[in-house]
């Protein structure tokens, strides 16, 4: 799948030049003429990288960057700027931009920075994104997404925190710090079998081996509002929030940051997929 880049610049010549350079490298390009146009396009498209002009009328690059980050907290943004606004570009980098490219645009510099930015985006999102691409079977996952980047020893130690329980077909599975037979449960991990996820009376997802649910309750206890039901005999590993917090307090900040990045990314893509399913069901049934 081609990497998708959104170019935002009020100058047509700059937009077209950047598009030409990047399309020749095989990237998919979408153009926006100003900040509002960019925000509108974000409502209907997913972008791997944003190329934002620093100086634009009505909404400058710094303000647009803040709005993009509000929609996509981990968005990777490259600022383009003329010599006279280098100071502003440096300020944007300090505020969360990945890097800046100076004008006039040099093809080699643009391609090099774009390549690095896309690699950074891949590090943040790519591992989760592949699970939702058409043709990728869920069973092909080799590990839980939340443990991506952990060493084998760290994975084993984390998994040992959980307690395993089996559920028969039709049973509800407690999540989000709801009490289970053997204690409280924050995040659950599917060890085997298939689980359906219900929001009100609508199935919004199916979970299989190595899938997890309830991740948001790690950040905000008791925040899960879905129901899980065993569709086949399943084996579930339940993780208590306090035990996880104690584990990361002992292991240190590096591993906690890795876990939170995985958690945020996976939750974003998982709920995006669920929302898409709900919208499609509404369209098919004609419900409002």
N, C-alpha and C positions, 0 to 999 in steps of 0.2 A: 504494500500500500504506500502510495506517494506521501511524503511529508507535506503538510499543508501550511503555507505561510500567508499571513495577512499583512499587506503593505499599506500603511496609512501616510499619505502625504498630500498636501493641497496643490502641489505642483505636478501637473500631468507628465511633464518630461522626466521628472525624477521617478515617478511611479512606474512609467513605462520602461525606463532604463533598468531599474532594479528588477522588474518583472522579467525583462529579457535575460539578464545575467543569471537569475535564479532558475528560470524555466530551462535554460540550456543545461543546467546541472540535474534536471529531472524532477524538480520540485513542482508541486501544485501551488498556484498563486491566485490569491483573491486580492482585489484592490479596493481601497476605501478612500474617499476624497476628503474626509474630515473625521473628527472624533466621534460624532454622533452616528455617522455612516458606519464606522467600525463597530460601535456598540450594537447597532441594529443587526449587522452581519453575524455578530457573536450569538445572537438568539437562535440562528438556524444552522450554524456551522461550528465544527470543532477545529481549532487551529493548534498546530504544534509550536508555532513561533510567531511573534509579532514584531514587525519592523515599523517603528513609530517616529515620525518627524517631530523634532523638538519644538519648532516654531510654526504654529498654525493659528489662523484666526478663530475666535470664539472659544475654542478649547485647545490649549497648548498640549505639548507632549507629556509634560509632567502630570497635568490633571487627567489626561486620558489614561496614562499609566496607572494612576490611582484607581480609576474606575474599572479598568481591566482587572486589576488585582482584587478588587472587591467582588467581581464576578468569578474570577479564577485566581485564588490566592497564590497558586504555584505557577502561574503563567510566566513563560520566559520571554522577556521583552528586550529588544535591541533598539537603542535610540540612534537616529541619524541627525546630524547637526552641522551647521556651518561653523567656520572658525570663530565668528563673533559670539557664538552661544556655547562654546566649549565648557564654560563654567557651569552653565545650566545642565549640560549633559552629565558632568561629574556629579552634580547634585542629584540627578535622576538615578545614577548608578548607586549612590549612597542610599537612595530611597527604595531601591529594589530592582532597578534595571540590570540586566545581565552584563551588558557592555554597550559601548557606543561606536558608531562609524562616522567619520568626518566626511563632509562634502567639500569639493566634488567627489562623487562616489567612485572609488577605485574597485574594479571588478574583483581582483585578487583579495583585497581586504574584506570586501563584503562577503565573498564566498567562504573565506576562512572563519570569519566571525559567525556566519550563519551555521556553518558546520559544527562549530563548538557549541552554539546555542541549542541546536537540535540534539546534539549528544547529551547536553545537560537535561533537556526535556525528556529524552529517552530514559535517562537515569531516574527521573522523577516519576514518569508516567508509563513508559513503554512496557514494563513488565506486566502491569495491570491491563493496559489497553489490548494486548494481544489476546487476552482471554475472551474479549467481546467482539473480536473480528469475525465475520462470517467464515464458516468452514473450520474454525478452531474448536475442537471438542473439549468440553470441560474436563473429561477424564484424562486428558493429556498433561494436566498440571502435575508437577513432580514434588511440590511442597506448598504449604500454606503461603498465600501472598504476604501475610503479615510478617513472616519470618524471612522475607527476601533480604539478602545482605547479611544475615546472621552466619556465623561460623557453624560447622556441624556440632561442635560442643555446645554453643549457645542455643541452637535449635533444640538439642536433646534436653538441656536444662530447663528451657521454657516449657516444652511439652510435658515435662515431669511435674509442672505446677498444676496441671489439670487433673480432674478425676473423671473417670469414664462411667457412663451409664448407658444401658440399652433401652430402646423404646420399640414397642410393637406398632403395627400399622394402625393409623388413626389417632394415636396418642399425641397430645400437645407437648411441646418441648419448652421448658421454662428458660427465659432469657432476660437480660437486662437487669440483673440483681433481684429477679423474682425468686422466691424460695423453691428449691427443688428438694427431693428427698434427702440428698446428702449435703445440703447447704446452699449458699447463694451462688448465683451464676451470672457473670457479666458477659463475657464473650464465649460463644460455643464454636467448636470445630467439628466438622463432619469427618468421622473416621471411616465410615462405610454406610452404604444405603443412600436413599434419596429423601429429601425433605422439601415440602412446599412452604412458601412464605405467603401469608395472607394479610391484606390490608382491608379491613372491614370484610366484605364478602367477595373480594377479588384476589385471585392468585397473581402476585407480582413477580415471583421468581421461583426457581427450583435450585436447591443446593445439593451438591454431590461431594465426593471425597475431596478433602482439603479446602472446601469452602468454609467460610466463617460467617457469623452473624452476631449483631449486637455490639459492633466495634464502637459506636458512638457513646455507649454507656461507659467506656473506659475514660472518656473525657468528661462526660456529664452523667453521673450515676442516675439510673432509672429513666433514661431518655428513650428507650425502645418502645414503639407503639404498634408493632406488628405481632402476628401470631405464627408460630411454626408448628407444622404437623408432619408426622412421619408418614410418608407414602409407601415405604417398604420397611421391613425391620432395619433399624439403624443403630449405629454405635456413635455416641456423641461424647466429646471431651469438653467438660465444663471448666471455665477458668474464672476464679474469683478475683474481683477487681483489686482488693487489698493485697492479695498475694502477688499479683502482677506489679503493683506499685512498689512493694517491698523488694521484689526481684530487680527492678530497674534502679531502685535506690542503691542496691548493693553492686550492681553491674556498672553503673556510671552513666554519665550524660550522653556519651556517644551512642550507646545502644538504644537508649530511650529515644533520642532524636531519630534514629533509623526506624524504630518501631512506629513513631508518630507519623513520619512521612509516609510509610507504607499504609498506615491506618487511614490517613486523610485521602490519599490517592485512591485506595481501594473503595472506600465509602463513596467517594465522588462518582466513580465509574459504575459502581453497583446500583446506586440510586438513580443515576441517569438512565441506566438500562431499564429499571423498574418504571420510571416515569414514562419512558417511551412505550412500554407495554401497556400502561394504563391509558395513555392517549390513543393508542391503536384500538384498544377494546372499546373506548368511548365512541370512536369513529365508526367502528363496525356495528355497534349496537344502537347508535344514535342517541345515547344518553348524554345529558348535559351536566 
